[in-house]
Amino acid sequence: MTVAAATSAPPAVWDPGGSYSLQHTLGILARGPGDPTVALAPGTAWLAFNTPTGPATLGITHRGTELHARTWGPGAVHALAGVPALLGTYDDWSHFDSPAFTESLPRRIREARRRHPALRLPATGRMVDALVPAILEQKVTAIEAQRGYATLLRKFGSAAPGAGIVPGIPANLLVAPTPSQWAAIPSWEWHKAGVGPQRSATVQRMLRSSSGLERLSLLPAEEAGRKLQSIPGIGAWTAAEVTQRTHGDADQVAVGDYHLAAYVGWALAGKPVDDAGMLELLEPWHGHRQRVVRMLQLSGFRKPAFGPRMTIQDHRGH
């Protein structure tokens, strides 16, 4: 057993003070079912990631009314300190759940919230970890982007501390590359993973500011999102996708998403709308627009299945 694998921080216990769902709360962090940095199962979550003090593996189990967290690796102590925010401790739904606000919501959303009171919005504080997959998802299908991301992780990621050694930690759990490791990936490897030069170039530009970007986690979500957009190639969609995960952003929605505006339009107005129309529909709930979208998604609503479809291309063999 290596020193890194054996190093662990004392376990911590957190009482969420009510109903709680690890799957609904942390599910947004996995970039597709093939993401090897996240493993979710009923009542259990495993995450592996880099910290300022090194890689860490985080295991969380839901036992009765308590959540038990344990960490391994050089970054164990740092990872454990971030658990409360990660689990949504600071995500306050009290205004959303107030009688006056609830009455303003469409019935579909009220019923979804009633059925899913256990959702919290997680805040990882890890900017680069959220930025890389978000950039890879620009202008392509989620399936294509997630496939490319998983390919790169499997080739250039590293084994999570304790993986395959400590009982319980999934043997195939991986830590994503560090910023310097992402920057060292040659152009042909991005191409083989199906990532076009425009997206890989945006990743490289972002990585040149990686140390400063991590400090954005300390700013309010709206301000962090604006500063992210100062990097060429990062727009409102990417910024929203990032702050939803790094800050537990309760308001920003992904303007420019290929499907979201039409989905919200069909759900709230019975017709497709563009981004401006989506924002107009969501404006009555400004400050909670992301919460509204998440509740719509949990409601099970599906928009009519017609219209153009994006073609999924596989460039990995080229």
Secondary structure, DSSP 8 states (H G I E B T S, - for coil): --HHHH-EEEEEEE--SS---HHHHHGGGSSSTT-TTEEEETTEEEEEEEETTEEEEEEEEEETTEEEEEEESTTHHHHHHTHHHHTTTT---TTTTSHHHHHHS-HHHHHHHHH-TT--------HHHHHHHHHHTTTS-HHHHHHHHHHHHHHH-EE-TTTTTSTTS-TT-EE---HHHHHTS-HHHHHHTT--HHHHHHHHHHHTTHHHHHGGGGS-HHHHHHHHTTSTT--HHHHHHHHHHHS--SS---TT-TTHHHHHHHHHHSS---HHHHHHHHGGGTT-HHHHHHHHHHTT----S-S--------TT-
